[in-house]
Amino acid sequence: MRPVYFTVTGTEKSLPCPMDRYISPTNISLAVLISGTENCTVQYTFDDVYASGYNPATGDWRNHPSLTSLTASADSNIAYPVSAIRIISNSGTGSAKLTILQSGGGGIS
C-alpha cells in the first residue's frame, strides 16, 4: 500500500482510512508529525466501514494506546487486523499529520 496522509487542525476528524484486513501478517506503521501547538489522537475501528449506511460519527472508535493525547510527534504500529484508522485533533492552533503505511504477506517468491 502506498503511504496515506491525513492532516487535521483545531477540533477536526480525518476521514477513515480503510485497511486491508486480509493481508497477513498485518503490519501497519503510524507516524504523527505535530506542527505548532496541537493535541491529537489516532483511532482505529473494527466496524465494517463498507457497510451500507455506515456513519463514522457514530462508529465504535478506539484510541490507539501509544498515540493518545499527543502534543509531540510520535510513531507506533498496529500488528493485528483493523478495519480503518483515523486521526482526530482534540485542540490546538497547530496541525497534526498522520502517515499510514501497511505491508504484509505477498511479494515475489
C-alpha positions in Angstrom: 0.0 0.0 0.0 1.2 3.5 -0.8 1.5 5.9 2.1 -1.7 7.6 3.1 -1.6 11.1 4.7 -4.2 12.9 6.7 -3.7 16.4 8.3 -6.1 17.8 10.9 -6.3 21.1 12.8 -8.5 22.7 15.5 -11.0 20.0 16.5 -11.2 18.2 13.2 -11.5 14.5 12.5 -10.0 12.9 9.4 -11.9 10.6 7.1 -11.5 6.9 7.9 -8.6 5.2 6.1 -9.8 1.6 5.3 -7.2 -1.1 5.9 -6.8 -4.4 4.1 -7.8 -6.9 6.8 -6.7 -9.9 4.6 -3.0 -9.1 4.4 -1.1 -11.5 6.7 0.8 -10.7 8.7 -0.7 -7.3 9.4 1.9 -4.6 9.7 0.6 -1.1 9.9 3.1 1.7 10.7 1.7 5.0 12.1 3.6 8.3 12.3 2.3 11.6 13.6 4.0 14.8 12.9 2.8 17.7 15.0 3.5 21.3 14.0 2.8 24.2 16.4 0.6 23.6 19.4 -1.6 20.6 18.9 -3.2 17.8 20.8 -4.3 14.8 18.8 -5.3 11.1 19.0 -5.0 8.2 16.5 -8.0 5.9 16.5 -9.0 2.6 14.9 -12.2 0.6 14.4 -13.3 -2.9 13.8 -16.6 -1.6 12.3 -17.4 -2.6 8.7 -16.7 0.8 7.1 -18.1 -0.5 3.8 -21.5 -1.4 5.2 -24.5 0.4 3.7 -25.3 3.4 5.9 -22.1 3.3 7.9 -21.5 6.6 9.7 -18.0 7.3 11.1 -19.5 9.8 13.5 -21.4 7.0 15.3 -18.9 4.3 14.9 -17.0 2.4 17.6 -13.6 4.1 17.5 -10.8 3.0 19.9 -7.9 5.2 20.9 -4.5 3.8 20.0 -2.8 3.1 23.3 0.5 4.8 22.3 -0.9 7.7 20.2 -3.5 9.3 22.5 -3.5 13.0 23.5 -0.2 13.6 21.7 1.4 17.0 22.0 4.7 16.0 20.3 5.5 13.9 17.2 5.4 10.2 17.7 5.2 6.9 15.9 3.8 3.4 16.6 2.2 0.4 14.9 -0.7 -1.9 14.8 0.1 -5.6 14.4 -3.4 -7.0 14.1 -6.2 -6.5 11.6 -8.4 -3.4 12.0 -11.0 -2.1 9.6 -10.0 1.6 9.5 -7.8 4.3 11.1 -8.3 8.0 11.5 -6.7 10.9 13.4 -8.6 13.5 15.5 -7.5 16.9 16.6 -8.5 17.4 20.2 -7.4 21.0 20.5 -4.7 23.5 19.5 -3.8 26.0 16.9 -1.2 23.9 15.0 -1.7 20.8 12.9 -1.1 17.1 13.1 -0.2 15.0 10.1 -0.8 11.2 10.2 1.2 8.9 7.8 -0.2 5.3 7.5 1.8 2.5 5.8 0.5 -1.0 5.6 2.5 -4.0 4.5 2.4 -7.8 4.9 2.5 -11.1 3.1 2.9 -11.3 -0.6 5.7 -10.3 -2.9 7.8 -12.4 -5.2 8.8 -15.9 -4.2 
